[in-house]
Amino acid sequence: MLYPLYAAGFVTAVGAHSIAAGLGLFTGEQHTSLLTLGILLAVYDGAEIILKPVFGTLADRIGPRPVLVGGLTAFAAASAAFVVVGNPALLVVVRFAQGAAASAFSPAASAMVARLSHGSRHGRVFGSYGAFKSLGYALGPILGAVLITAGGYPALFIALTVLALAVTGWAALAVPTVPPLPRRRQTVLDLSRRLGSADFLHPTVTLASATAALAVGVGFFPVLAIEAGLSPIVTGAAVSLLSVTAVLVQPLAGRARDSGHLSDRVGMAAGIGLADAGLLTAALLTVPAGVIVAAVMVGAGTAVATPLAFAHLAGTAPPERLGQTMGAAEIGRELGDAGGPLLVGAIAAAVSLSGGLAALAIVLGGVAVINTRRNSR
């Protein structure tokens, strides 16, 4: 019942990262500028930032299942359109369409994960959901590179179409209908108060911080590894180790939360603190062992913080507005995904990469301290 929802998370992760992995080659073949590359990288996340709250609210209004199935179907259609049309100039349009589709089925899937499981299991189910997404992030670049090498971009988009259609059919057959819950009238003031409460802001900022650390690790640790003298194969293995650690640790963190061994706020603070320590390790120990240890720490830290943040949101949000809450919270993830690398890149250009990593570590350290103080009250 829940596995099709986990698979939906895998689809959005693979869709984002498998295409992004080959965009450098694409822009080189098409003789386009780095600005075009930046637009192609950003348009998927941009669509999600704009549309996730909209589709999350729609999921609350009509029920999450039709939004889930409709979003997956739209993702398959957008992927197939690139193959049918065969015009590389339309890639930016396809990327936006895929991001818009993911904006529908991603918050709908997370809302259904919460509603189809008891509150005492939220840590475990969100740990599994996050593990599937992390697996997509880990496998996406590999699958993208293999498929693009074998058959160009059409081969990749055919694979994404087939994957999305398979998950759509699975979800349509296996996921039960979850009817919308009665909702009382909500004013703009009510919404602002709810989204401005600590129960929303703390986990959302935690998600943003964890995603920022993960994005920076995946994007900048290879640079550190090469500077430290590691071969390209070992460099790739070090980055994969970060993702694999996240896959393995998230379910464990969720189980610890559900069994009462780890509270939400302590876990969120500890996870961000561990990721923070990993970034500092990478900044200070620019040697091969330092990069590998840092990758494990960042992977483990983000894996502890993420499922606990989602479980806390699911446990404190009004049940009838879970889609809206999850959609709004995922904006934090997207902003972290973009903001973390931007911060590190800007400071690295002005000072050094170690300085950029240290700056992000300071920001994450502040988040961990705030969560710790909140827990002590």
C-alpha positions as CSV (number, residue, x, y, z in Angstrom):
1,M,0.0,0.0,0.0
2,L,2.8,2.4,0.9
3,Y,5.4,1.2,-1.6
4,P,3.8,2.8,-4.6
5,L,4.1,6.1,-2.7
6,Y,7.8,5.4,-1.9
7,A,8.2,4.7,-5.7
8,A,6.7,8.1,-6.5
9,G,9.4,9.7,-4.4
10,F,12.0,7.7,-6.3
11,V,10.5,8.9,-9.6
12,T,10.9,12.6,-8.8
13,A,14.4,12.1,-7.5
14,V,15.5,10.1,-10.6
15,G,13.7,12.6,-12.8
16,A,15.6,15.5,-11.4
17,H,19.1,14.1,-11.1
18,S,19.3,11.7,-14.1
19,I,18.7,14.6,-16.5
20,A,20.8,17.1,-14.6
21,A,23.8,14.7,-14.7
22,G,24.0,15.0,-18.5
23,L,23.1,18.6,-19.0
24,G,26.8,19.6,-19.3
25,L,27.2,17.3,-22.3
26,F,23.9,18.5,-23.8
27,T,24.9,22.2,-23.6
28,G,28.3,21.4,-25.1
29,E,26.7,19.5,-28.1
30,Q,24.2,22.3,-28.6
31,H,26.9,25.0,-28.2
32,T,24.8,26.8,-25.7
33,S,26.0,29.1,-22.9
34,L,26.6,28.4,-19.2
35,L,23.6,30.7,-18.6
36,T,21.4,28.2,-20.5
37,L,22.9,25.4,-18.4
38,G,22.0,27.2,-15.3
39,I,18.4,27.8,-16.5
40,L,18.1,24.1,-17.4
41,L,19.3,23.1,-13.9
42,A,17.0,25.6,-12.1
43,V,13.8,25.2,-14.0
44,Y,12.8,21.9,-12.5
45,D,13.2,23.1,-8.9
46,G,11.7,26.5,-9.9
47,A,8.4,24.8,-11.0
48,E,8.3,22.9,-7.7
49,I,8.8,26.0,-5.6
50,I,6.0,27.8,-7.3
51,L,3.5,24.9,-7.6
52,K,3.9,22.5,-4.7
53,P,1.7,24.6,-2.3
54,V,-0.9,24.9,-5.0
55,F,-1.1,21.1,-5.6
56,G,-0.8,20.4,-1.9
57,T,-3.9,22.5,-1.3
58,L,-5.7,20.8,-4.2
59,A,-4.9,17.4,-2.6
60,D,-6.6,18.5,0.5
61,R,-9.6,19.7,-1.5
62,I,-10.3,16.7,-3.7
63,G,-8.2,14.0,-2.0
64,P,-4.5,13.2,-2.6
65,R,-5.0,10.1,-4.7
66,P,-6.2,11.8,-7.9
67,V,-3.5,14.4,-7.6
68,L,-0.9,11.6,-7.1
69,V,-2.0,9.6,-10.2
70,G,-2.6,12.8,-12.3
71,G,0.9,14.1,-11.5
72,L,2.6,10.8,-12.3
73,T,0.6,10.6,-15.6
74,A,1.6,14.2,-16.4
75,F,5.3,13.4,-15.7
76,A,5.1,10.4,-18.1
77,A,3.4,12.6,-20.8
78,A,6.1,15.3,-20.4
79,S,8.9,12.8,-20.8
80,A,7.2,11.1,-23.8
81,A,6.7,14.5,-25.4
82,F,10.4,15.1,-25.7
83,V,10.8,11.8,-27.5
84,V,7.9,12.4,-29.9
85,V,8.8,15.9,-30.8
86,G,12.5,15.3,-30.9
87,N,13.5,19.0,-30.6
88,P,16.4,19.6,-28.2
89,A,15.3,23.3,-28.0
90,L,12.3,22.2,-26.1
91,L,14.3,20.6,-23.2
92,V,13.7,23.6,-21.0
93,V,9.9,23.3,-21.5
94,V,10.0,19.6,-20.8
95,R,12.0,20.2,-17.6
96,F,9.5,22.7,-16.4
97,A,6.6,20.3,-17.2
98,Q,8.3,17.5,-15.3
99,G,8.9,19.8,-12.4
100,A,5.2,20.9,-12.5
101,A,4.1,17.3,-12.5
102,A,6.4,16.4,-9.6
103,S,4.9,19.4,-7.8
104,A,1.6,17.5,-7.9
105,F,2.5,14.0,-6.9
106,S,5.3,14.7,-4.4
107,P,3.2,16.5,-1.7
108,A,0.3,14.2,-2.5
109,A,2.5,11.2,-1.8
110,S,3.9,12.6,1.4
111,A,0.4,13.5,2.6
112,M,-0.9,10.0,1.8
113,V,2.1,8.4,3.6
114,A,1.0,10.3,6.7
115,R,-2.7,9.6,6.4
116,L,-2.3,5.8,5.6
117,S,-0.1,5.2,8.7
118,H,-0.7,5.7,12.4
119,G,1.2,8.5,14.1
120,S,3.3,6.0,16.0
121,R,4.7,4.8,12.7
122,H,5.4,8.2,11.0
123,G,9.1,8.1,11.7
124,R,9.4,4.7,10.1
125,V,7.3,5.4,7.0
126,F,8.9,8.8,6.4
127,G,12.3,7.2,6.9
128,S,11.5,4.6,4.2
129,Y,10.0,7.3,1.9
130,G,13.2,9.4,2.3
131,A,15.4,6.3,1.7
132,F,13.7,5.7,-1.7
133,K,14.2,9.4,-2.6
134,S,17.8,9.2,-1.6
135,L,18.2,6.0,-3.7
136,G,16.8,8.0,-6.6
137,Y,19.3,10.7,-6.0
138,A,22.1,8.2,-5.9
139,L,21.1,6.1,-8.9
140,G,19.8,9.0,-11.1
141,P,23.2,10.4,-12.3
142,I,24.5,6.8,-13.0
143,L,21.4,5.8,-14.9
144,G,21.4,9.1,-16.8
145,A,25.0,8.8,-17.8
146,V,24.5,5.2,-19.0
147,L,21.4,5.8,-21.0
148,I,22.6,9.1,-22.5
149,T,25.9,7.3,-23.6
150,A,23.9,4.4,-25.0
151,G,21.2,6.2,-26.9
152,G,21.3,9.9,-26.2
153,Y,18.6,11.9,-24.5
154,P,15.8,10.0,-26.2
155,A,16.8,6.8,-24.4
156,L,16.8,8.6,-21.1
157,F,13.3,10.1,-21.6
158,I,11.9,6.8,-22.9
159,A,13.2,5.2,-19.6
160,L,11.6,8.0,-17.5
161,T,8.3,7.6,-19.4
162,V,8.2,3.8,-18.8
163,L,9.2,4.3,-15.1
164,A,6.5,6.9,-14.5
165,L,3.8,4.8,-16.3
166,A,4.7,1.8,-14.3
167,V,4.5,3.7,-11.0
168,T,1.2,5.3,-12.2
169,G,-0.3,1.9,-12.8
170,W,1.0,0.5,-9.6
171,A,-0.4,3.5,-7.6
172,A,-3.8,3.3,-9.4
173,L,-4.2,-0.4,-8.5
174,A,-2.6,-0.5,-5.0
175,V,-3.2,2.8,-3.3
176,P,-6.6,3.2,-1.7
177,T,-8.8,6.2,-2.1
178,V,-8.3,8.7,0.8
179,P,-11.3,11.0,0.9
180,P,-10.8,14.7,1.7
181,L,-11.5,15.6,5.3
182,P,-14.0,18.2,6.3
183,R,-12.3,21.6,6.5
184,R,-13.4,24.7,8.3
185,R,-13.0,28.0,6.6
186,Q,-9.4,29.3,6.7
187,T,-8.5,32.9,6.4
188,V,-5.2,34.3,5.2
189,L,-4.5,35.2,8.8
190,D,-5.1,31.6,9.9
191,L,-2.8,30.3,7.3
192,S,0.0,32.8,8.2
193,R,-0.3,31.9,11.9
194,R,-0.1,28.2,11.1
195,L,2.9,28.6,8.8
196,G,4.5,31.0,11.2
197,S,4.3,28.6,14.2
198,A,7.3,26.9,15.6
199,D,5.8,23.5,14.8
200,F,6.0,24.4,11.1
201,L,9.0,26.6,11.0
202,H,11.5,24.4,12.9
203,P,11.0,21.3,10.8
204,T,10.9,23.3,7.6
205,V,14.1,25.1,8.4
206,T,15.6,21.7,9.3
207,L,14.6,20.3,5.9
208,A,16.1,23.3,4.1
209,S,19.3,23.0,6.1
210,A,19.6,19.2,5.5
211,T,18.9,19.6,1.8
212,A,21.5,22.4,1.6
213,A,24.2,20.2,3.2
214,L,23.3,17.3,0.9
215,A,23.4,19.4,-2.2
216,V,26.7,21.0,-1.3
217,G,28.2,17.6,-0.5
218,V,27.1,16.1,-3.8
219,G,28.2,19.2,-5.7
220,F,31.4,20.3,-4.0
221,F,32.9,17.3,-2.3
222,P,34.1,15.9,-5.7
223,V,36.1,19.1,-6.1
224,L,37.7,18.6,-2.7
225,A,38.4,15.0,-3.5
226,I,40.2,15.8,-6.8
227,E,42.2,18.5,-5.0
228,A,43.1,15.9,-2.4
229,G,44.5,13.7,-5.1
230,L,41.8,11.1,-5.3
231,S,41.1,9.4,-8.7
232,P,37.8,10.0,-10.5
233,I,36.6,6.5,-9.5
234,V,37.4,7.0,-5.9
235,T,35.9,10.5,-6.0
236,G,32.6,9.1,-7.4
237,A,32.6,6.4,-4.8
238,A,33.0,9.0,-2.0
239,V,30.0,10.9,-3.3
240,S,28.0,7.7,-3.7
241,L,28.9,6.9,-0.1
242,L,27.2,10.0,1.0
243,S,24.0,9.0,-0.7
244,V,24.2,5.3,0.3
245,T,24.6,6.4,4.0
246,A,21.4,8.5,3.7
247,V,19.6,5.5,2.2
248,L,20.6,3.2,5.1
249,V,20.3,5.6,8.0
250,Q,16.9,7.2,7.3
251,P,14.8,4.1,8.2
252,L,16.9,3.5,11.3
253,A,16.3,7.1,12.5
254,G,12.6,6.7,11.8
255,R,12.4,3.5,13.9
256,A,14.3,5.2,16.7
257,R,11.8,8.0,16.7
258,D,8.8,5.7,16.8
259,S,10.2,3.6,19.6
260,G,10.7,6.7,21.8
261,H,14.5,6.6,21.7
262,L,14.8,9.8,19.8
263,S,12.5,12.8,20.1
264,D,11.8,15.0,17.0
265,R,13.5,18.1,18.1
266,V,16.6,16.4,19.6
267,G,16.9,14.3,16.5
268,M,16.5,17.3,14.2
269,A,19.2,19.2,16.1
270,A,21.5,16.2,16.3
271,G,21.1,15.5,12.6
272,I,21.9,19.0,11.5
273,G,24.7,19.2,14.0
274,L,26.3,16.0,12.5
275,A,25.9,17.4,9.0
276,D,27.4,20.6,10.2
277,A,30.4,18.7,11.7
278,G,30.8,17.0,8.3
279,L,31.0,20.3,6.5
280,L,33.6,21.6,9.0
281,T,35.6,18.4,8.5
282,A,35.6,18.9,4.8
283,A,36.6,22.5,5.2
284,L,39.5,21.8,7.6
285,L,40.8,18.4,6.6
286,T,41.3,18.7,2.9
287,V,42.9,15.2,2.7
288,P,41.4,12.0,1.2
289,A,40.4,10.6,4.6
290,G,38.8,13.9,5.5
291,V,36.6,14.0,2.4
292,I,35.4,10.4,3.0
293,V,34.6,11.0,6.6
294,A,32.9,14.2,5.8
295,A,30.7,12.5,3.2
296,V,29.6,9.9,5.7
297,M,28.8,12.5,8.4
298,V,26.8,14.7,6.0
299,G,24.9,11.7,4.7
300,A,24.1,10.4,8.2
301,G,23.2,13.8,9.6
302,T,20.8,14.7,6.8
303,A,19.3,11.2,7.1
304,V,18.6,11.6,10.8
305,A,17.1,15.1,10.4
306,T,14.9,14.6,7.4
307,P,12.4,11.8,8.4
308,L,12.0,13.3,11.9
309,A,11.2,16.7,10.4
310,F,8.5,15.2,8.1
311,A,7.2,13.1,10.9
312,H,6.9,16.2,13.1
313,L,5.0,18.1,10.4
314,A,2.7,15.1,9.9
315,G,2.0,14.9,13.6
316,T,1.3,18.6,14.2
317,A,-0.4,19.7,11.0
318,P,-4.3,19.7,10.8
319,P,-5.1,16.4,9.2
320,E,-7.4,18.1,6.7
321,R,-4.6,20.4,5.5
322,L,-1.7,17.8,5.3
323,G,-1.3,18.4,1.6
324,Q,-1.0,22.1,2.0
325,T,1.4,21.7,4.9
326,M,3.7,19.3,3.1
327,G,3.7,21.3,-0.1
328,A,4.6,24.5,1.8
329,A,7.3,22.6,3.8
330,E,8.9,21.2,0.6
331,I,9.5,24.8,-0.5
332,G,12.1,24.8,2.3
333,R,13.8,21.8,0.8
334,E,13.9,23.4,-2.7
335,L,15.3,26.6,-1.3
336,G,17.9,24.7,0.6
337,D,18.8,22.7,-2.5
338,A,19.4,26.0,-4.4
339,G,20.6,28.3,-1.6
340,G,23.3,26.0,-0.1
341,P,25.3,25.6,-3.3
342,L,24.8,29.3,-4.2
343,L,26.2,30.4,-0.8
344,V,29.1,28.0,-0.9
345,G,29.9,28.9,-4.5
346,A,29.7,32.6,-4.0
347,I,32.1,32.5,-1.0
348,A,34.4,30.0,-2.7
349,A,34.7,32.3,-5.7
350,A,35.6,35.2,-3.4
351,V,37.7,33.4,-0.8
352,S,38.1,29.6,-1.1
353,L,36.0,26.5,-1.2
354,S,37.0,25.8,2.4
355,G,35.7,29.2,3.4
356,G,32.4,28.5,1.6
357,L,31.9,25.2,3.4
358,A,32.8,26.8,6.7
359,A,30.2,29.6,6.1
360,L,27.4,27.0,5.5
361,A,28.6,25.1,8.6
362,I,28.1,28.3,10.6
363,V,24.5,28.7,9.3
364,L,23.7,25.0,10.0
365,G,25.2,25.3,13.5
366,G,22.8,28.1,14.2
367,V,19.9,26.0,13.1
368,A,21.0,23.2,15.4
369,V,21.4,25.5,18.4
370,I,17.9,27.0,17.8
371,N,16.4,23.5,17.7
372,T,18.2,22.5,20.8
373,R,17.1,25.6,22.7
374,R,13.5,25.0,21.5
375,N,13.7,21.5,22.9
376,S,14.9,22.6,26.3
377,R,11.9,24.9,26.9
